[in-house]
């Protein structure tokens, strides 16, 4: 923040400095429709400083975590969809854009209505059509920071304002854009004269924040709550953001590579890392190489640590919660297996613990790559193994 004149006008730019929080405006921590509630807090902070107008721009700065976009090895067919949203220095609204469509009769083109949030410079084309299906079978494509997006596939026929979720192309810029809009829509806030900006596209001069006045600090959610939601619901964005944070806290750099370096350093000599190659935090990269032995070694190490009980509390429970809610439901492993699932096209995996009926604590990992046939039938075969472990 710079100088505020006698009329309450900030003569200069207002900066939003991000330090990797992945929970700002997240649907996992806010009721639907209240994701932007944090902006009311920001507005209150401005008014508390006597600011009712800005003769300058709102500039979002996520530079501390770099601008890699997404980790190495993410597939083109993933990164345009909501689950392919990369984590960066500034994240909000789960780095998601909602695309709204009306659909009509079988085979007819869906009508694209709008997006939220909206970037007027976004270019969106699609060949999505209506089909006799019940769920979303469309895919969105687009690279990080690219405003050129397109969609293919199918949506259920005869639906009004059907929502398809895609990744946000530039969360840094979009937060600046959305907060600028928010202030302009407030009846008591006079104006914001400048255009919204993100530091990524600005000159590379280093800004000295010590020379500016901080008027508000937003605190993110607790790490344990983020970990719990990550493991229960397989939230890729949270996994990537946590890895970035590990790198930032350990090496002073909030990036995927920095986080991976810190993970290896922490586990070296404690866990069998032979053959293990990490490329991201969520497992979405096709360049990851992790064996069942790597997983079991890690799980055994955690079991023997002081974090064992806390870690296990974050895992989904078979037949009860998260991505395991319908696994072994009403069967022997129900309530006895705590695990994390992993899913890619032609890949299905589970790793975790089973408390057997004999009182044994079993660590396990099952990974199936390039399988043929339906995923449903594969999981049914896996359930037989889970139940056998539970009955051990």
Buried (B, 14 or more C-beta within 10 A) or exposed (E): BBEBEEEBBBEBBBBBBBBBBBBBBBEBBBEEEEBBEBBEEBBEBBBEBEBBBBBBBBBBBBBBBBBBBBBEEBEEEBBBBBBBBBBBBBBBBBBBBBBBBBBBEEEEEBEBEEBEBEBEEBEBEBEBBBBEEEEBEBBBBBBBBBBEBBBBBBBBBEBEEBEBBBBBBBBBBBBBBBBBBBBEEBEEBBEBEBEBBBBBEEEEEEBEEEEBEEBBEBEBBEEEBBBBBBBBBBBBBBBBBBBBBBBBEBBEBBBBBBBBBBBEEEBEEBBBBEEBEBBBBBBBBBEBEBBEEBBBBBBBBBBEEEEBEEBBEBBBBBBBEBBBEEBBBEBBBBBBBBBBBBBBEEBBBBBBBBBBEEEEEBBBBBBBEEEEEEBEEBBEEBBEBBBEBBBE
